[in-house]
Amino acid sequence: MGQGRLTKKERHELILSEVRRSASIRISKLARRIGVAGETIRRDLIELGEAGLLNRTYGGATISLVTSEPVISQRGLILVEERARIGRGAASLIGKGQIVMIDGGSTTFEAARYLSQLNRDLIIITNSPGVASVAGTKSDLSRHPLPRNL
């Protein structure tokens, strides 16, 4: 990419994108990826850290707790194997014939996806169109309208 090709703003956007994608990143990796000196990345990380957009670490940065929650479409692309394991584990805890309330989210989506693969005769209550669509793919999952008094 070369140093002359990216503005500071473009570098900052790329740095934030890389940190969000991998949760943490090393200065050396960012410098190679962006094509600038490590010192340039250090200065960028200082500025982004002071703005509260990331947390500086020794030799790199991690996502900021304040800005660490990307949109759901991006979250589904991060930590995929971990989400699948959590979803599988959560689904395994649900017994046959239970009523389950599942909130929206990328990890809860995985749990609903695994539940839909099991033959558990469940009632799933959700406020998430994504969870509802994946949970409703099996015919053994009951679809009941919520009572008006809930």
C-alpha positions as CSV (number, residue, x, y, z in Angstrom):
1,M,0.0,0.0,0.0
2,G,2.8,2.4,0.6
3,Q,2.9,5.3,3.1
4,G,2.1,8.0,0.5
5,R,-1.1,6.3,-0.6
6,L,-3.1,6.4,2.6
7,T,-4.2,9.5,4.5
8,K,-4.0,9.4,8.3
9,K,-7.8,9.0,8.4
10,E,-7.6,6.0,6.0
11,R,-4.8,4.5,8.1
12,H,-6.9,4.9,11.3
13,E,-10.0,3.3,9.6
14,L,-7.9,0.4,8.5
15,I,-6.3,0.0,11.9
16,L,-9.7,0.0,13.6
17,S,-11.0,-2.5,11.1
18,E,-8.1,-4.8,11.7
19,V,-8.3,-4.6,15.5
20,R,-12.1,-5.2,15.4
21,R,-11.6,-8.2,13.1
22,S,-9.1,-9.9,15.3
23,A,-9.8,-8.4,18.7
24,S,-6.1,-7.5,19.1
25,I,-3.2,-6.8,16.8
26,R,0.6,-6.2,16.9
27,I,2.3,-3.1,15.7
28,S,4.6,-5.1,13.4
29,K,1.7,-6.8,11.7
30,L,-0.1,-3.5,11.2
31,A,3.0,-1.8,9.8
32,R,3.5,-4.7,7.3
33,R,-0.2,-4.7,6.4
34,I,-0.4,-1.0,5.8
35,G,3.1,-0.5,4.5
36,V,4.3,2.1,6.9
37,A,7.0,2.3,9.6
38,G,6.2,0.9,13.1
39,E,6.7,4.4,14.5
40,T,3.9,5.7,12.3
41,I,1.6,2.9,13.6
42,R,2.6,3.7,17.2
43,R,1.6,7.4,16.7
44,D,-1.7,6.2,15.2
45,L,-2.3,3.9,18.1
46,I,-1.6,6.7,20.6
47,E,-4.1,8.9,18.8
48,L,-6.8,6.2,18.5
49,G,-6.2,5.2,22.2
50,E,-6.6,8.8,23.4
51,A,-9.8,9.0,21.4
52,G,-11.0,5.9,23.2
53,L,-11.3,3.9,20.0
54,L,-8.9,1.2,21.1
55,N,-6.8,0.1,24.0
56,R,-3.0,0.2,23.6
57,T,-1.0,-2.7,24.7
58,Y,2.7,-3.4,24.8
59,G,3.5,-3.8,21.1
60,G,0.0,-3.5,19.8
61,A,-3.6,-2.8,20.6
62,T,-6.9,-4.4,21.5
63,I,-10.5,-3.4,20.9
64,S,-11.9,-0.8,23.2
65,L,-14.7,-2.0,25.4
66,V,-16.7,1.1,24.4
67,T,-16.4,0.4,20.7
68,S,-15.9,-3.3,20.6
69,E,-19.4,-4.3,19.6
70,P,-19.5,-4.4,15.8
71,V,-22.8,-4.7,13.9
72,I,-24.3,-8.2,14.0
73,S,-23.3,-9.0,10.4
74,Q,-19.7,-8.3,11.3
75,R,-19.9,-10.2,14.6
76,G,-20.9,-13.4,12.8
77,L,-17.6,-13.3,11.0
78,I,-15.5,-12.9,14.2
79,L,-14.6,-15.9,16.5
80,V,-16.7,-18.2,14.3
81,E,-15.4,-21.5,15.9
82,E,-15.9,-20.1,19.4
83,R,-19.5,-19.0,18.7
84,A,-20.2,-22.4,17.2
85,R,-18.9,-24.2,20.3
86,I,-20.9,-22.0,22.6
87,G,-24.0,-22.5,20.5
88,R,-23.6,-26.2,20.5
89,G,-22.9,-26.3,24.3
90,A,-25.9,-24.1,25.0
91,A,-28.2,-26.1,22.8
92,S,-27.1,-29.3,24.5
93,L,-28.4,-27.9,27.8
94,I,-32.0,-27.6,26.6
95,G,-34.2,-30.6,27.3
96,K,-37.1,-32.0,25.3
97,G,-40.3,-30.0,25.4
98,Q,-38.9,-26.9,27.1
99,I,-39.9,-23.3,26.5
100,V,-36.8,-21.3,25.7
101,M,-36.4,-17.6,25.4
102,I,-33.6,-16.5,23.1
103,D,-32.5,-12.9,22.7
104,G,-31.0,-11.5,19.5
105,G,-27.2,-11.8,19.0
106,S,-24.6,-13.6,16.9
107,T,-23.9,-16.2,19.6
108,T,-27.5,-16.8,20.5
109,F,-28.1,-17.2,16.7
110,E,-25.7,-20.1,16.8
111,A,-27.5,-21.7,19.8
112,A,-30.8,-21.4,17.9
113,R,-29.2,-22.9,14.8
114,Y,-28.0,-25.9,16.8
115,L,-31.4,-26.2,18.5
116,S,-33.1,-26.3,15.2
117,Q,-31.0,-29.4,14.3
118,L,-32.1,-31.3,17.4
119,N,-35.4,-33.1,17.8
120,R,-36.5,-31.5,21.0
121,D,-40.1,-30.4,20.5
122,L,-39.4,-26.9,21.8
123,I,-41.3,-23.6,22.0
124,I,-38.8,-20.8,21.3
125,I,-39.7,-17.2,22.2
126,T,-37.5,-14.6,20.6
127,N,-37.4,-10.9,19.7
128,S,-34.9,-11.6,16.9
129,P,-35.9,-12.1,13.3
130,G,-32.6,-13.9,12.7
131,V,-33.2,-16.3,15.6
132,A,-36.8,-16.8,14.6
133,S,-35.9,-17.6,11.0
134,V,-33.2,-20.2,11.9
135,A,-35.3,-21.7,14.7
136,G,-38.3,-21.9,12.5
137,T,-36.6,-24.1,9.9
138,K,-37.5,-27.3,11.6
139,S,-41.1,-28.5,11.6
140,D,-40.9,-29.8,15.2
141,L,-40.4,-26.3,16.6
142,S,-43.7,-24.8,17.7
143,R,-44.8,-21.4,16.4
144,H,-47.2,-19.8,18.8
145,P,-48.2,-16.2,19.0
146,L,-47.3,-14.5,22.2
147,P,-50.3,-13.9,24.5
148,R,-51.2,-10.2,24.6
149,N,-50.6,-10.0,28.4
150,L,-46.9,-10.7,28.1
